Amino acid sequence: MLRKTLNVLKRIKRTFKRVLVFYYTFLVKLNSAATGSNLRVNKRSSVTKTTYLGSNVNFQGMYIVGSGKIEIGNNFHCGPDCMIMSHYHNYKDGVGLPYDNTYIVKDVLIEDNVWLGARVMVLPGVTIGEGAVVQAGSVVVADIPPLSIAGGHPAKVFSKRNAEHYQKLKDQKKFF
């Protein structure tokens, strides 16, 4: 009897998770400027009306804020609790301290096949190149070149992907 009850509870949990994924995906589609095919949002996420998403984008908890344009390419994956910002307070030339009520707006571009680890923060004006990987907990304050592996605060490139291997997988369309 207990085993039967546990199995029923497991099925209910799986069904509830599917409903949540559907709901979170629906909200991101509704609130973004455009989305490609096969969007999957597994955890609560938020985007802006200036967010453009490619195909096969997977969020595990992404928070996009700001009034600048955010472009995320195809086959993007992120770990939980990531954030992308496209504007910041005017602290340098503002009329108040520590900042005023105006913003400096800078677009963010994330190219195809990029993976952001858990709790990565991407600041305004950054481009992350194709195939780049950003280590968990990193703060990206400057551009990351294609096929780079970067990490830290601020994120620095410390390795590169094997370009030949990367291109072979890309040609074979082996996208996760």
N, CA and C atoms as an extended XYZ file, in Angstrom:
528
Properties=species:S:1:pos:R:3:atomname:S:1:resname:S:1:resid:I:1 pbc="F F F"
N         0.819       -1.195        0.000 N   MET     1
C         0.000        0.000        0.000 CA  MET     1
C         0.870        1.269        0.000 C   MET     1
N         1.886        1.285        0.849 N   LEU     2
C         2.775        2.444        0.922 CA  LEU     2
C         3.519        2.637       -0.389 C   LEU     2
N         3.975        1.549       -0.988 N   ARG     3
C         4.692        1.626       -2.265 CA  ARG     3
C         3.796        2.215       -3.349 C   ARG     3
N         2.556        1.808       -3.373 N   LYS     4
C         1.592        2.310       -4.356 CA  LYS     4
C         1.379        3.814       -4.160 C   LYS     4
N         1.249        4.227       -2.928 N   THR     5
C         1.063        5.646       -2.615 CA  THR     5
C         2.286        6.458       -3.038 C   THR     5
N         3.481        5.936       -2.776 N   LEU     6
C         4.707        6.627       -3.176 CA  LEU     6
C         4.802        6.757       -4.693 C   LEU     6
N         4.421        5.732       -5.411 N   ASN     7
C         4.442        5.789       -6.877 CA  ASN     7
C         3.466        6.837       -7.402 C   ASN     7
N         2.312        6.930       -6.797 N   VAL     8
C         1.323        7.947       -7.193 CA  VAL     8
C         1.884        9.343       -6.925 C   VAL     8
N         2.504        9.524       -5.780 N   LEU     9
C         3.098       10.825       -5.450 CA  LEU     9
C         4.218       11.196       -6.422 C   LEU     9
N         5.034       10.222       -6.827 N   LYS    10
C         6.095       10.484       -7.808 CA  LYS    10
C         5.510       10.918       -9.144 C   LYS    10
N         4.422       10.268       -9.574 N   ARG    11
C         3.778       10.651      -10.840 CA  ARG    11
C         3.203       12.059      -10.748 C   ARG    11
N         2.627       12.390       -9.616 N   ILE    12
C         2.074       13.738       -9.413 CA  ILE    12
C         3.202       14.770       -9.466 C   ILE    12
N         4.334       14.474       -8.842 N   LYS    13
C         5.476       15.379       -8.846 CA  LYS    13
C         5.999       15.601      -10.264 C   LYS    13
N         6.125       14.521      -11.045 N   ARG    14
C         6.582       14.643      -12.437 CA  ARG    14
C         5.610       15.485      -13.267 C   ARG    14
N         4.323       15.252      -13.064 N   THR    15
C         3.308       16.020      -13.796 CA  THR    15
C         3.370       17.488      -13.410 C   THR    15
N         3.522       17.770      -12.134 N   PHE    16
C         3.609       19.156      -11.663 CA  PHE    16
C         4.836       19.843      -12.250 C   PHE    16
N         5.971       19.136      -12.323 N   LYS    17
C         7.180       19.697      -12.911 CA  LYS    17
C         6.952       20.027      -14.387 C   LYS    17
N         6.294       19.132      -15.123 N   ARG    18
C         6.002       19.403      -16.544 CA  ARG    18
C         5.114       20.629      -16.698 C   ARG    18
N         4.153       20.778      -15.823 N   VAL    19
C         3.265       21.946      -15.866 CA  VAL    19
C         4.063       23.216      -15.591 C   VAL    19
N         4.958       23.186      -14.602 N   LEU    20
C         5.776       24.358      -14.300 CA  LEU    20
C         6.678       24.728      -15.480 C   LEU    20
N         7.311       23.744      -16.106 N   VAL    21
C         8.172       24.010      -17.263 CA  VAL    21
C         7.349       24.650      -18.379 C   VAL    21
N         6.163       24.133      -18.622 N   PHE    22
C         5.281       24.714      -19.639 CA  PHE    22
C         4.939       26.164      -19.290 C   PHE    22
N         4.600       26.405      -18.034 N   TYR    23
C         4.230       27.751      -17.571 CA  TYR    23
C         5.405       28.716      -17.680 C   TYR    23
N         6.593       28.331      -17.185 N   TYR    24
C         7.762       29.209      -17.248 CA  TYR    24
C         8.148       29.497      -18.705 C   TYR    24
N         8.077       28.486      -19.561 N   THR    25
C         8.383       28.670      -20.985 CA  THR    25
C         7.378       29.626      -21.616 C   THR    25
N         6.117       29.453      -21.304 N   PHE    26
C         5.069       30.341      -21.827 CA  PHE    26
C         5.328       31.790      -21.432 C   PHE    26
N         5.688       32.025      -20.167 N   LEU    27
C         5.930       33.393      -19.706 CA  LEU    27
C         7.111       34.038      -20.431 C   LEU    27
N         8.181       33.291      -20.653 N   VAL    28
C         9.343       33.843      -21.363 CA  VAL    28
C         8.962       34.156      -22.807 C   VAL    28
N         8.220       33.255      -23.470 N   LYS    29
C         7.767       33.529      -24.842 CA  LYS    29
C         6.899       34.771      -24.889 C   LYS    29
N         6.020       34.906      -23.930 N   LEU    30
C         5.089       36.026      -23.880 CA  LEU    30
C         5.800       37.356      -23.674 C   LEU    30
N         6.853       37.358      -22.860 N   ASN    31
C         7.494       38.612      -22.474 CA  ASN    31
C         8.719       38.997      -23.296 C   ASN    31
N         9.222       38.117      -24.152 N   SER    32
C        10.397       38.450      -24.956 CA  SER    32
C         9.974       39.049      -26.295 C   SER    32
N        10.935       39.675      -26.978 N   ALA    33
C        10.662       40.258      -28.293 CA  ALA    33
C        10.487       39.164      -29.339 C   ALA    33
N        11.317       38.120      -29.270 N   ALA    34
C        11.244       37.016      -30.226 CA  ALA    34
C        11.923       35.792      -29.633 C   ALA    34
N        11.419       34.617      -30.006 N   THR    35
C        12.035       33.360      -29.580 CA  THR    35
C        12.092       32.407      -30.759 C   THR    35
N        13.161       31.635      -30.802 N   GLY    36
C        13.270       30.593      -31.806 CA  GLY    36
C        12.522       29.353      -31.343 C   GLY    36
N        12.732       28.254      -32.036 N   SER    37
C        12.061       27.008      -31.685 CA  SER    37
C        12.751       26.331      -30.502 C   SER    37
N        12.024       25.438      -29.878 N   ASN    38
C        12.558       24.556      -28.841 CA  ASN    38
C        13.111       25.302      -27.628 C   ASN    38
N        12.399       26.326      -27.191 N   LEU    39
C        12.743       27.021      -25.945 CA  LEU    39
C        12.313       26.141      -24.774 C   LEU    39
N        13.189       26.032      -23.764 N   ARG    40
C        12.846       25.280      -22.554 CA  ARG    40
C        13.304       26.078      -21.341 C   ARG    40
N        12.337       26.375      -20.473 N   VAL    41
C        12.608       27.147      -19.265 CA  VAL    41
C        12.235       26.261      -18.081 C   VAL    41
N        13.251       25.713      -17.416 N   ASN    42
C        13.035       24.742      -16.342 CA  ASN    42
C        12.787       25.364      -14.981 C   ASN    42
N        13.243       26.584      -14.790 N   LYS    43
C        13.069       27.267      -13.501 CA  LYS    43
C        12.569       28.680      -13.769 C   LYS    43
N        12.006       29.290      -12.745 N   ARG    44
C        11.489       30.649      -12.888 CA  ARG    44
C        12.538       31.557      -13.516 C   ARG    44
N        12.127       32.261      -14.552 N   SER    45
C        13.020       33.147      -15.297 CA  SER    45
C        12.240       34.376      -15.722 C   SER    45
N        12.964       35.460      -15.979 N   SER    46
C        12.292       36.655      -16.485 CA  SER    46
C        13.153       37.291      -17.566 C   SER    46
N        12.487       37.852      -18.559 N   VAL    47
C        13.148       38.511      -19.684 CA  VAL    47
C        12.486       39.873      -19.893 C   VAL    47
N        13.078       40.660      -20.787 N   THR    48
C        12.512       41.968      -21.099 CA  THR    48
C        11.926       41.945      -22.504 C   THR    48
N        11.213       42.987      -22.846 N   LYS    49
C        10.634       43.127      -24.191 CA  LYS    49
C        11.703       43.372      -25.247 C   LYS    49
N        12.943       43.571      -24.839 N   THR    50
C        14.054       43.766      -25.775 CA  THR    50
C        14.988       42.553      -25.787 C   THR    50
N        14.448       41.384      -25.424 N   THR    51
C        15.199       40.142      -25.403 CA  THR    51
C        14.851       39.311      -26.633 C   THR    51
N        15.883       38.886      -27.367 N   TYR    52
C        15.727       38.073      -28.566 CA  TYR    52
C        16.436       36.747      -28.324 C   TYR    52
N        15.700       35.642      -28.443 N   LEU    53
C        16.240       34.318      -28.139 CA  LEU    53
C        16.293       33.463      -29.402 C   LEU    53
N        17.400       32.756      -29.597 N   GLY    54
C        17.536       31.836      -30.718 CA  GLY    54
C        16.810       30.530      -30.440 C   GLY    54
N        17.117       29.523      -31.240 N   SER    55
C        16.514       28.199      -31.086 CA  SER    55
C        17.307       27.366      -30.079 C   SER    55
N        16.609       26.417      -29.452 N   ASN    56
C        17.216       25.489      -28.504 CA  ASN    56
C        17.883       26.228      -27.346 C   ASN    56
N        17.174       27.216      -26.804 N   VAL    57
C        17.643       27.966      -25.638 CA  VAL    57
C        17.084       27.287      -24.390 C   VAL    57
N        17.956       27.068      -23.400 N   ASN    58
C        17.570       26.397      -22.162 CA  ASN    58
C        17.955       27.261      -20.968 C   ASN    58
N        16.961       27.626      -20.185 N   PHE    59
C        17.176       28.408      -18.967 CA  PHE    59
C        16.913       27.521      -17.757 C   PHE    59
N        17.806       27.610      -16.772 N   GLN    60
C        17.607       26.941      -15.491 CA  GLN    60
C        17.305       27.967      -14.392 C   GLN    60
N        16.978       29.166      -14.795 N   GLY    61
C        16.759       30.275      -13.877 CA  GLY    61
C        17.565       31.459      -14.365 C   GLY    61
N        16.995       32.246      -15.263 N   MET    62
C        17.684       33.382      -15.893 CA  MET    62
C        16.886       34.645      -15.597 C   MET    62
N        17.588       35.681      -15.178 N   TYR    63
C        16.957       36.967      -14.914 CA  TYR    63
C        17.618       38.001      -15.807 C   TYR    63
N        16.835       38.534      -16.749 N   ILE    64
C        17.331       39.534      -17.681 CA  ILE    64
C        16.676       40.851      -17.323 C   ILE    64
N        17.504       41.869      -17.072 N   VAL    65
C        16.991       43.181      -16.676 CA  VAL    65
C        17.662       44.262      -17.502 C   VAL    65
N        16.973       45.390      -17.636 N   GLY    66
C        17.522       46.537      -18.332 CA  GLY    66
C        16.752       46.858      -19.589 C   GLY    66
N        17.037       48.020      -20.142 N   SER    67
C        16.299       48.472      -21.317 CA  SER    67
C        17.086       48.324      -22.611 C   SER    67
N        18.295       47.787      -22.552 N   GLY    68
C        19.081       47.537      -23.755 CA  GLY    68
C        18.663       46.237      -24.420 C   GLY    68
N        19.097       46.065      -25.649 N   LYS    69
C        18.786       44.858      -26.410 CA  LYS    69
C        19.667       43.705      -25.931 C   LYS    69
N        19.046       42.548      -25.731 N   ILE    70
C        19.747       41.324      -25.355 CA  ILE    70
C        19.501       40.317      -26.478 C   ILE    70
N        20.562       39.837      -27.071 N   GLU    71
C        20.450       38.797      -28.097 CA  GLU    71
C        21.178       37.561      -27.615 C   GLU    71
N        20.463       36.444      -27.599 N   ILE    72
C        21.033       35.158      -27.212 CA  ILE    72
C        20.877       34.222      -28.400 C   ILE    72
N        21.982       33.634      -28.846 N   GLY    73
C        21.981       32.784      -30.030 CA  GLY    73
C        21.408       31.402      -29.786 C   GLY    73
N        21.576       30.550      -30.766 N   ASN    74
C        21.075       29.175      -30.727 CA  ASN    74
C        21.901       28.309      -29.777 C   ASN    74
N        21.251       27.277      -29.252 N   ASN    75
C        21.892       26.254      -28.417 CA  ASN    75
C        22.549       26.844      -27.175 C   ASN    75
N        21.896       27.797      -26.575 N   PHE    76
C        22.376       28.435      -25.349 CA  PHE    76
C        21.885       27.636      -24.150 C   PHE    76
N        22.763       27.454      -23.175 N   HIS    77
C        22.379       26.808      -21.923 CA  HIS    77
C        22.944       27.612      -20.762 C   HIS    77
N        22.188       27.663      -19.670 N   CYS    78
C        22.691       28.319      -18.463 CA  CYS    78
C        22.328       27.497      -17.243 C   CYS    78
N        23.160       27.605      -16.244 N   GLY    79
C        22.880       26.990      -14.959 CA  GLY    79
C        21.885       27.854      -14.192 C   GLY    79
N        21.574       27.477      -12.966 N   PRO    80
C        20.603       28.235      -12.176 CA  PRO    80
C        21.129       29.606      -11.750 C   PRO    80
N        20.190       30.515      -11.574 N   ASP    81
C        20.433       31.834      -10.972 CA  ASP    81
C        21.399       32.711      -11.764 C   ASP    81
N        21.282       32.716      -13.065 N   CYS    82
C        22.104       33.603      -13.895 CA  CYS    82
C        21.401       34.934      -14.099 C   CYS    82
N        22.182       35.963      -14.405 N   MET    83
C        21.618       37.293      -14.625 CA  MET    83
C        22.351       37.985      -15.760 C   MET    83
N        21.576       38.670      -16.603 N   ILE    84
C        22.126       39.507      -17.662 CA  ILE    84
C        21.530       40.898      -17.480 C   ILE    84
N        22.407       41.904      -17.436 N   MET    85
C        21.972       43.291      -17.263 CA  MET    85
C        22.334       44.082      -18.512 C   MET    85
N        21.424       44.980      -18.940 N   SER    86
C        21.706       45.778      -20.131 CA  SER    86
C        21.656       47.286      -19.849 C   SER    86
N        21.601       47.660      -18.602 N   HIS    87
C        21.779       49.070      -18.247 CA  HIS    87
C        22.274       49.173      -16.807 C   HIS    87
N        22.851       50.334      -16.499 N   TYR    88
C        23.299       50.565      -15.132 CA  TYR    88
C        23.054       52.026      -14.772 C   TYR    88
N        23.039       52.308      -13.490 N   HIS    89
C        22.792       53.667      -13.011 CA  HIS    89
C        23.879       54.631      -13.462 C   HIS    89
N        23.483       55.847      -13.718 N   ASN    90
C        24.410       56.902      -14.121 CA  ASN    90
C        25.069       57.474      -12.864 C   ASN    90
N        26.203       56.933      -12.518 N   TYR    91
C        26.930       57.391      -11.328 CA  TYR    91
C        28.078       58.330      -11.687 C   TYR    91
N        28.496       58.293      -12.945 N   LYS    92
C        29.666       59.058      -13.354 CA  LYS    92
C        29.341       60.523      -13.667 C   LYS    92
N        28.315       60.742      -14.458 N   ASP    93
C        27.960       62.095      -14.896 CA  ASP    93
C        26.580       62.516      -14.415 C   ASP    93
N        26.042       61.812      -13.440 N   GLY    94
C        24.691       62.098      -12.962 CA  GLY    94
C        24.617       63.378      -12.150 C   GLY    94
N        23.400       63.751      -11.808 N   VAL    95
C        23.170       64.992      -11.068 CA  VAL    95
C        22.902       64.739       -9.587 C   VAL    95
N        23.109       63.498       -9.138 N   GLY    96
C        22.899       63.165       -7.732 CA  GLY    96
C        23.903       62.125       -7.281 C   GLY    96
N        23.976       61.934       -5.981 N   LEU    97
C        24.882       60.955       -5.384 CA  LEU    97
C        24.084       59.919       -4.614 C   LEU    97
N        24.429       58.660       -4.616 N   PRO    98
C        25.569       58.091       -5.325 CA  PRO    98
C        25.329       57.949       -6.835 C   PRO    98
N        24.095       58.126       -7.294 N   TYR    99
C        23.750       58.090       -8.710 CA  TYR    99
C        22.427       58.831       -8.862 C   TYR    99
N        22.037       59.092      -10.118 N   ASP   100
C        20.751       59.765      -10.317 CA  ASP   100
C        19.738       58.789      -10.909 C   ASP   100
N        18.630       59.313      -11.422 N   ASN   101
C        17.555       58.444      -11.908 CA  ASN   101
C        17.659       58.150      -13.406 C   ASN   101
N        18.818       58.361      -14.019 N   THR   102
C        19.014       58.002      -15.421 CA  THR   102
C        19.886       56.755      -15.513 C   THR   102
N        19.835       56.125      -16.676 N   TYR   103
C        20.580       54.890      -16.889 CA  TYR   103
C        21.493       55.008      -18.103 C   TYR   103
N        22.581       54.281      -18.070 N   ILE   104
C        23.454       54.089      -19.216 CA  ILE   104
C        23.053       52.738      -19.810 C   ILE   104
N        22.615       52.743      -21.070 N   VAL   105
C        22.098       51.541      -21.729 CA  VAL   105
C        23.154       50.985      -22.673 C   VAL   105
N        23.430       49.688      -22.545 N   LYS   106
C        24.382       49.005      -23.431 CA  LYS   106
C        23.836       47.619      -23.757 C   LYS   106
N        23.824       47.282      -25.045 N   ASP   107
C        23.314       45.994      -25.498 CA  ASP   107
C        24.262       44.855      -25.116 C   ASP   107
N        23.699       43.652      -25.059 N   VAL   108
C        24.463       42.437      -24.762 CA  VAL   108
C        24.218       41.433      -25.884 C   VAL   108
N        25.286       40.824      -26.371 N   LEU   109
C        25.185       39.800      -27.410 CA  LEU   109
C        25.849       38.527      -26.910 C   LEU   109
N        25.086       37.441      -26.957 N   ILE   110
C        25.615       36.115      -26.630 CA  ILE   110
C        25.420       35.264      -27.878 C   ILE   110
N        26.511       34.830      -28.463 N   GLU   111
C        26.461       34.101      -29.727 CA  GLU   111
C        26.068       32.639      -29.521 C   GLU   111
N        26.039       31.870      -30.609 N   ASP   112
C        25.592       30.478      -30.586 CA  ASP   112
C        26.478       29.581      -29.724 C   ASP   112
N        25.845       28.530      -29.176 N   ASN   113
C        26.528       27.430      -28.482 CA  ASN   113
C        27.304       27.879      -27.248 C   ASN   113
N        26.746       28.827      -26.515 N   VAL   114
C        27.378       29.337      -25.297 CA  VAL   114
C        26.760       28.659      -24.082 C   VAL   114
N        27.601       28.388      -23.103 N   TRP   115
C        27.149       27.792      -21.845 CA  TRP   115
C        27.623       28.680      -20.700 C   TRP   115
N        26.657       29.145      -19.903 N   LEU   116
C        26.954       29.890      -18.683 CA  LEU   116
C        26.701       28.961      -17.504 C   LEU   116
N        27.682       28.822      -16.631 N   GLY   117
C        27.500       28.017      -15.431 CA  GLY   117
C        26.547       28.698      -14.454 C   GLY   117
N        26.333       28.070      -13.322 N   ALA   118
C        25.430       28.587      -12.304 CA  ALA   118
C        25.889       29.953      -11.791 C   ALA   118
N        24.944       30.823      -11.561 N   ARG   119
C        25.154       32.141      -10.946 CA  ARG   119
C        26.154       33.025      -11.680 C   ARG   119
N        26.144       32.946      -12.990 N   VAL   120
C        26.968       33.850      -13.790 CA  VAL   120
C        26.211       35.161      -13.968 C   VAL   120
N        26.926       36.276      -13.851 N   MET   121
C        26.349       37.593      -14.088 CA  MET   121
C        27.060       38.215      -15.280 C   MET   121
N        26.268       38.679      -16.249 N   VAL   122
C        26.795       39.335      -17.443 CA  VAL   122
C        26.397       40.799      -17.371 C   VAL   122
N        27.381       41.685      -17.389 N   LEU   123
C        27.126       43.121      -17.258 CA  LEU   123
C        26.897       43.771      -18.623 C   LEU   123
N        26.348       44.987      -18.633 N   PRO   124
C        25.995       45.664      -19.888 CA  PRO   124
C        27.185       45.850      -20.829 C   PRO   124
N        26.884       45.754      -22.140 N   GLY   125
C        27.868       46.039      -23.164 CA  GLY   125
C        28.765       44.889      -23.544 C   GLY   125
N        28.498       43.689      -23.030 N   VAL   126
C        29.376       42.538      -23.233 CA  VAL   126
C        28.931       41.712      -24.444 C   VAL   126
N        29.909       41.167      -25.151 N   THR   127
C        29.674       40.146      -26.177 CA  THR   127
C        30.396       38.883      -25.739 C   THR   127
N        29.662       37.768      -25.756 N   ILE   128
C        30.248       36.459      -25.464 CA  ILE   128
C        30.246       35.689      -26.776 C   ILE   128
N        31.433       35.332      -27.248 N   GLY   129
C        31.604       34.724      -28.561 CA  GLY   129
C        31.098       33.301      -28.659 C   GLY   129
N        30.939       32.865      -29.893 N   GLU   130
C        30.424       31.532      -30.194 CA  GLU   130
C        31.239       30.454      -29.489 C   GLU   130
N        30.509       29.496      -28.894 N   GLY   131
C        31.146       28.338      -28.288 CA  GLY   131
C        31.827       28.585      -26.963 C   GLY   131
N        31.704       29.786      -26.420 N   ALA   132
C        32.371       30.100      -25.153 CA  ALA   132
C        31.677       29.408      -23.979 C   ALA   132
N        32.464       29.153      -22.941 N   VAL   133
C        31.970       28.588      -21.689 CA  VAL   133
C        32.398       29.533      -20.577 C   VAL   133
N        31.453       29.897      -19.706 N   VAL   134
C        31.764       30.771      -18.584 CA  VAL   134
C        31.513       29.989      -17.299 C   VAL   134
N        32.539       29.914      -16.483 N   GLN   135
C        32.548       29.145      -15.246 CA  GLN   135
C        31.519       29.677      -14.248 C   GLN   135
N        30.977       28.791      -13.442 N   ALA   136
C        29.989       29.146      -12.425 CA  ALA   136
C        30.519       30.247      -11.509 C   ALA   136
N        29.625       31.164      -11.139 N   GLY   137
C        29.959       32.224      -10.202 CA  GLY   137
C        30.732       33.384      -10.787 C   GLY   137
N        30.929       33.393      -12.076 N   SER   138
C        31.736       34.440      -12.711 CA  SER   138
C        30.919       35.709      -12.957 C   SER   138
N        31.633       36.824      -13.040 N   VAL   139
C        31.034       38.108      -13.410 CA  VAL   139
C        31.727       38.559      -14.694 C   VAL   139
N        30.953       38.599      -15.782 N   VAL   140
C        31.503       38.940      -17.089 CA  VAL   140
C        31.389       40.449      -17.273 C   VAL   140
N        32.525       41.130      -17.288 N   VAL   141
C        32.562       42.591      -17.397 CA  VAL   141
C        33.132       43.054      -18.727 C   VAL   141
N        33.720       42.138      -19.498 N   ALA   142
C        34.320       42.469      -20.793 CA  ALA   142
C        34.042       41.321      -21.761 C   ALA   142
N        34.250       41.578      -23.035 N   ASP   143
C        33.979       40.583      -24.064 CA  ASP   143
C        34.773       39.301      -23.834 C   ASP   143
N        34.137       38.174      -24.169 N   ILE   144
C        34.772       36.861      -24.114 CA  ILE   144
C        34.878       36.371      -25.563 C   ILE   144
N        36.088       36.099      -26.061 N   PRO   145
C        36.253       35.669      -27.454 CA  PRO   145
C        35.614       34.300      -27.725 C   PRO   145
N        35.335       34.007      -28.993 N   PRO   146
C        34.791       32.696      -29.353 CA  PRO   146
C        35.685       31.554      -28.872 C   PRO   146
N        35.046       30.451      -28.514 N   LEU   147
C        35.695       29.198      -28.092 CA  LEU   147
C        36.535       29.334      -26.834 C   LEU   147
N        36.349       30.398      -26.086 N   SER   148
C        37.109       30.614      -24.856 CA  SER   148
C        36.412       29.971      -23.668 C   SER   148
N        37.216       29.635      -22.686 N   ILE   149
C        36.707       29.184      -21.395 CA  ILE   149
C        37.185       30.231      -20.395 C   ILE   149
N        36.225       30.859      -19.720 N   ALA   150
C        36.544       31.980      -18.844 CA  ALA   150
C        35.905       31.773      -17.481 C   ALA   150
N        36.471       32.450      -16.487 N   GLY   151
C        35.902       32.371      -15.157 CA  GLY   151
C        36.514       33.396      -14.241 C   GLY   151
N        35.856       33.621      -13.121 N   GLY   152
C        36.356       34.513      -12.098 CA  GLY   152
C        35.574       35.804      -12.010 C   GLY   152
N        36.085       36.672      -11.150 N   HIS   153
C        35.471       37.984      -10.950 CA  HIS   153
C        36.576       39.021      -10.930 C   HIS   153
N        36.780       39.749      -12.018 N   PRO   154
C        36.041       39.657      -13.280 CA  PRO   154
C        36.468       38.429      -14.078 C   PRO   154
N        35.573       37.957      -14.957 N   ALA   155
C        35.857       36.763      -15.760 CA  ALA   155
C        37.044       37.009      -16.678 C   ALA   155
N        37.979       36.088      -16.648 N   LYS   156
C        39.167       36.128      -17.505 CA  LYS   156
C        39.265       34.800      -18.260 C   LYS   156
N        39.737       34.864      -19.490 N   VAL   157
C        39.944       33.660      -20.281 CA  VAL   157
C        41.136       32.909      -19.702 C   VAL   157
N        40.937       31.629      -19.402 N   PHE   158
C        42.046       30.821      -18.889 CA  PHE   158
C        42.307       29.585      -19.736 C   PHE   158
N        41.453       29.337      -20.738 N   SER   159
C        41.655       28.196      -21.612 CA  SER   159
C        40.854       28.406      -22.893 C   SER   159
N        41.081       27.539      -23.858 N   LYS   160
C        40.339       27.571      -25.124 CA  LYS   160
C        39.817       26.175      -25.421 C   LYS   160
N        38.677       26.139      -26.116 N   ARG   161
C        38.168       24.865      -26.594 CA  ARG   161
C        38.999       24.408      -27.788 C   ARG   161
N        38.978       23.128      -28.059 N   ASN   162
C        39.640       22.564      -29.225 CA  ASN   162
C        38.796       22.940      -30.449 C   ASN   162
N        39.287       23.850      -31.281 N   ALA   163
C        38.521       24.392      -32.406 CA  ALA   163
C        38.149       23.312      -33.417 C   ALA   163
N        39.070       22.392      -33.683 N   GLU   164
C        38.791       21.325      -34.644 CA  GLU   164
C        37.677       20.414      -34.143 C   GLU   164
N        37.752       20.026      -32.874 N   HIS   165
C        36.725       19.178      -32.272 CA  HIS   165
C        35.375       19.913      -32.244 C   HIS   165
N        35.405       21.171      -31.855 N   TYR   166
C        34.190       21.986      -31.819 CA  TYR   166
C        33.528       22.021      -33.195 C   TYR   166
N        34.316       22.303      -34.233 N   GLN   167
C        33.773       22.410      -35.586 CA  GLN   167
C        33.208       21.078      -36.070 C   GLN   167
N        33.876       19.976      -35.706 N   LYS   168
C        33.391       18.643      -36.076 CA  LYS   168
C        32.011       18.384      -35.462 C   LYS   168
N        31.860       18.685      -34.167 N   LEU   169
C        30.565       18.495      -33.505 CA  LEU   169
C        29.502       19.424      -34.101 C   LEU   169
N        29.887       20.640      -34.407 N   LYS   170
C        28.954       21.594      -35.011 CA  LYS   170
C        28.505       21.116      -36.395 C   LYS   170
N        29.425       20.637      -37.206 N   ASP   171
C        29.094       20.128      -38.539 CA  ASP   171
C        28.169       18.927      -38.467 C   ASP   171
N        28.351       18.102      -37.436 N   GLN   172
C        27.503       16.920      -37.248 CA  GLN   172
C        26.183       17.255      -36.556 C   GLN   172
N        25.991       18.545      -36.233 N   LYS   173
C        24.771       19.019      -35.561 CA  LYS   173
C        24.495       18.282      -34.254 C   LYS   173
N        25.559       18.072      -33.474 N   LYS   174
C        25.444       17.394      -32.188 CA  LYS   174
C        25.253       18.433      -31.092 C   LYS   174
N        24.029       18.951      -31.039 N   PHE   175
C        23.676       19.970      -30.052 CA  PHE   175
C        22.911       19.323      -28.926 C   PHE   175
N        23.212       19.690      -27.719 N   PHE   176
C        22.553       19.150      -26.531 CA  PHE   176
C        21.297       19.921      -26.252 C   PHE   176
